[in-house]
Amino acid sequence: MQTDGRIVGHVQVKVASRVYAVPVRAVSLGGTDAREGFFMEDAGTFGILVDSGKTEENRRQVIERASEDAARILSRKFLN
């Protein structure tokens, strides 16, 4: 997965009593197989990818959906 984009911020995701700072990376996704949204790699690296070529409104919507995904996935991983 392409995770080397420019960090444009962080989203705080609360899972039980822990708060995770999930980095949001803007990457040019044109011509790649990477998808926008939350990702978690086997090495434990996670974050949110947004396409730097899209509008700010589109990126905001992706971040909102990905934040919900992050909360769900992180809670499954760390609470089980």
C-alpha positions as CSV (number, residue, x, y, z in Angstrom):
1,M,0.0,0.0,0.0
2,Q,1.2,3.5,-0.8
3,T,1.5,5.3,2.6
4,D,4.2,7.8,1.8
5,G,1.9,10.8,1.1
6,R,2.0,14.1,2.8
7,I,0.5,14.1,6.3
8,V,-2.3,16.7,6.3
9,G,-3.5,16.1,9.9
10,H,-4.6,13.6,12.4
11,V,-8.0,12.2,13.5
12,Q,-8.4,11.2,17.1
13,V,-10.2,7.9,17.4
14,K,-11.3,6.8,20.9
15,V,-11.5,3.1,21.6
16,A,-12.5,2.3,25.1
17,S,-10.2,4.4,27.3
18,R,-7.5,4.8,24.6
19,V,-7.2,7.6,22.1
20,Y,-5.4,6.9,18.8
21,A,-4.0,9.7,16.6
22,V,-4.7,8.4,13.1
23,P,-2.6,10.2,10.5
24,V,-4.4,11.4,7.4
25,R,-2.2,11.3,4.3
26,A,-2.9,13.0,1.0
27,V,-1.5,11.0,-1.9
28,S,-2.0,11.2,-5.6
29,L,-3.9,8.0,-6.2
30,G,-4.3,8.3,-10.0
31,G,-2.9,5.3,-11.7
32,T,-2.4,3.3,-8.5
33,D,-4.4,0.4,-7.0
34,A,-4.5,2.1,-3.6
35,R,-7.9,3.2,-2.4
36,E,-9.0,6.1,-0.2
37,G,-10.0,5.4,3.4
38,F,-8.7,3.7,6.5
39,F,-5.9,1.2,6.2
40,M,-4.1,-1.1,8.6
41,E,-1.0,-3.0,7.5
42,D,0.3,-6.2,9.0
43,A,3.2,-4.3,10.7
44,G,0.6,-2.4,12.7
45,T,0.9,0.8,10.7
46,F,-2.5,2.5,10.1
47,G,-3.9,5.7,8.8
48,I,-6.3,7.3,6.4
49,L,-5.5,7.9,2.7
50,V,-7.2,10.7,0.8
51,D,-6.7,11.5,-2.9
52,S,-4.9,14.8,-3.1
53,G,-6.4,15.4,-6.6
54,K,-10.0,15.5,-5.3
55,T,-11.9,18.4,-3.8
56,E,-11.7,19.4,-0.2
57,E,-15.4,18.4,0.3
58,N,-14.7,14.9,-1.1
59,R,-11.6,14.5,1.2
60,R,-13.7,15.5,4.2
61,Q,-16.3,12.9,3.4
62,V,-13.6,10.2,3.0
63,I,-12.1,11.2,6.3
64,E,-15.5,11.0,8.1
65,R,-16.2,7.5,6.7
66,A,-12.7,6.3,7.3
67,S,-12.8,7.6,10.9
68,E,-15.9,5.4,11.6
69,D,-14.1,2.5,9.9
70,A,-11.0,3.1,12.1
71,A,-13.0,3.1,15.3
72,R,-14.7,-0.2,14.3
73,I,-11.6,-1.9,13.2
74,L,-9.3,-0.7,16.0
75,S,-11.9,-1.7,18.6
76,R,-12.1,-5.2,17.1
77,K,-8.4,-5.6,17.0
78,F,-7.5,-4.1,20.5
79,L,-10.5,-5.1,22.6
80,N,-10.6,-8.8,21.6
